[in-house]
Amino acid sequence: MNIKNFSLALVLSLAGTSVFAQQKMSKEAIDKKVDALLSKMTIEEKVGQMAQITLDVIGKGKDRYTSDEPFSLDKKETEKALLQYHVGSVLNTSNNRARTPQVWYNIINEIQNVAVKKGKNKIPVIYGVDEVHGATYTAGATMFPQQIGQAATFNRALVKEGASVTAYETRASAIPWNFSPILDLGADPRFPRQWESFGEDPFLVAQLGKEMIKGLEGDNNDVSNPFKVASSIKHFLGYQVPVSGKDRTPAIISDQALREYHLPAFKAAVDAGAKTIMINSGLINGVPVHANYKILTKLLREELGFKGLVVTDWGDIENLHKRDRVAKDNKEAVMMAINAGIDMSMIAYNYEPFCDDLVALVKEGKVKQSRIDDAVRNILRVKYELNLFEKPTTNIKDYPKFGSKEFEKVAYDAAAESMTLLKNNNNTLPLSKTAKVLVTGPNANSMRTLNGAWTYSWQGEKVEEFATKYNTIVKAIQNKVGAVNVTYLPGVSYKMDGKYFEDFADKMDETIAAAKNADVVVLCLGENTYTETPGNLSDLYISDLQTELAKKLAATGKTIVLVLNEGRPRVISKFEKNMSAILQSYLPGNFGGDAIADVLYGDVNPSGKLPYTYPQFPNALFTYYHKPSESRETTEGVYNYDADYNPQYVFGHGLSYTTFSYSDIKLSSNTLKKGETLEISVNVSNTGKVAGKESVLLYISDLVAHDISPDVKRLRGFDKIDLKAGETKTVTFKIKPEDIAYVNAELVTTTGEGEFTIQLGNKKANFNYTP
């Protein structure tokens, strides 16, 4: 679907409803209203606006950690939080469970009625949820591939379109604030949230991050539009590369690396107008980011010019005292974080100490009144921009496209384009629809594993309850070729009530025996669902039992098609050579089973490309933009050795059922000068027999950087094209000197004089840069 037509369709279908008929306030008008309201507020009211609590705190239940079912608000606790403490924000769902749009409306409308109708200054609450691949906490919403799969599409329009649907369905759930997109650099395959990122490349993350912000907030960031939400870019900064590879553990990142690799995506997002930002829960060089004035104020506010709302991650001000031990008590932790630049604390549960301590700190002069006013001004501005003062709650009745076939088609298209064919020996794929197939493996018959975490619940353990109408991989294959041609046996299964890495042999011997009667084995391996600390791992190899199953199936001599369904690239080198074909599906969402089946049988030509480097060994982890010293040739002499760059599959790798050729690279000039633009074009031809889509990736290498050793190459442009068999298209890129710049040891962004190499497909060309 054309994204312009998509947006227009929404407008035309809903323009006549009252929800659409509203006038956006100017920035000046909003600032005037904010200042007027601020002048009427007490210090207690201001501090309350800076507090965010989780929904269970105000729900009926035995404690503030769980609520009774069916959920209902506790009137006393709600009024205490919203009226006595003036809490300005609520987040999350209750009991870690998705709710229907009507239930969401009932809950949030009741919250707003208390805040607006009973509150002295009638300030609405801003409600926020992690809607990271669709409206993930709403039953019946459209689930897209997780971000890593969306990155594999290399398709800007699909990413924007999916975010537009997510915004629509989030507002249909009465929620105006989305903690998305994730702009962390997913450069460490050990990390349990790599799948939440757009991968390892700074340029790719920046480009797709901008598209997601446009989809969530609109092209002009008009979040008063009731089909749009305020985005929250996260997690600023350097979150996904801790030394240990485990969640919320310390990272060691030089200032140069922080700016070269981790900052670009956030800078692009700030420039794109993102309304809010969430902070890294970890430590960088020993300093908790939530207490780092240099990062939160000097870099984010003063250098990048971010004007929006800065919110913590879950409990991270308390962590300064309880976990990181940089504050002697909660009060000092609050002082450190607020003075560093935090506007709103995602306290989650025990909000009273935060509010009481912050009020006391202001009265003691340890936190300036002006710092509080700045923070509350940022909070109120977002609330006005979202039009919450005029319409604090949106209603599902005004969102007829919620969960529609139209939206489902967008999700399917994203899943289909994410599929990445890593290997296809002897044209094993596509499969014949008459072949006898054994489908096996722990991921073969699970909707949970197709979606990943942040789906109907935090860890994704409730997916099967909500996703019964969708097709698992085996169900989709049976639908396509008929159940008579398909045998299913698990071989290995996950312990669904255990930790994500726990599995057990499940009819393994029977599975091996069944393989002997099949023409082809479709082996579905990967991971069960996880995120954050519960997803930490100690061994990057895929599990021992899955490895055993793969080896035993290979020993039968049958053709094996390996379908990977995983959040991060689990190492498969112990049996990879025995697989005839390998399809990486990432975490493709509710339509992943259908998309996988369509690719396996040739109804969809795969076009995904890896957005990360797939390692061959756990102790050989690289990014594609590694330094020359990491991949140099044999050094001759007394001591001969190699510096191995040995990934299983490289960044940008992805096969097709057709073939593409690149030819006729043309440069507008052989020399690029300061202030000029270099135009680069290449012809791409479909030389095969079927139509296909190709992601054209432009790499540029700085051959001599003069100070810091340059990266081997860097992605500087990409475009996705659709070619019929025999068709040729010309793809053009425009490069300015700043597009090929790097951050030097003095933290100055510079473009080095000298020669550069362009790579497009298997073709190369050189040009010189002269300042």
Secondary structure, DSSP 8 states (H G I E B T S, - for coil): --HHHHHHHHHHHHTTSTTT------HHHHHHHHHHHHHH--HHHHHHHTEEEEGGGGBSSSBTTB--SS--B-HHHHHIIIIIS---EEES-STT--B-HHHHHHHHHHHHIIIIIISTT----EEEE--TTBSTTBTT--B---HHHHHHHT-HHHHHHHHHHHHHHHHHTT--EE---B------TTSTTGGGSS-S-HHHHHHHHHHHHHHHH-TT--TTSTT--EEEEEEETTTT--TTSSTT--B---HHHIIIIIHHHHHHHHHTT-SEEEE-SSEETTEEGGG-HIIIIIIIIIIS---SEEE--TTHHHHHHHTS--SSSHHHHHHHHHHHT--BEEEES-HHHHHHHHHHHHHTTSS-HHHHHHHHHHHHHHHHHTTTTT-S---GGG-TTTT-HHHHHHHHHHHHHH-EEEEEGGG--S--TTS-EEEESTTTT-HHHHH-SSSSSSSSTTHHHH-TTS--HHHHHHHHH-GGGEEEE-EEEE-TTS-TT-EEEESHHHHHHHHTT-SEEEEEEE-----SGGG--S--B--HHHHHHHHHHHTTT-EEEEEEE-SS--B-TTTGGG-SEEEE--S--TTHHHHHHHHHTTSS------SS-B-SSTT----TT--GGGS---B-SSS-B------SB-TT--B-SS-EEEEEEEES-SEEETT--EEEEEEEEE-SSS-EEEEEEEEEEES--SSS---S-EEEEEEEEEE-TT-EEEEEEEE-GGGG-EE-TTS-EE--SEEEEEEETTEEEEEEEE-
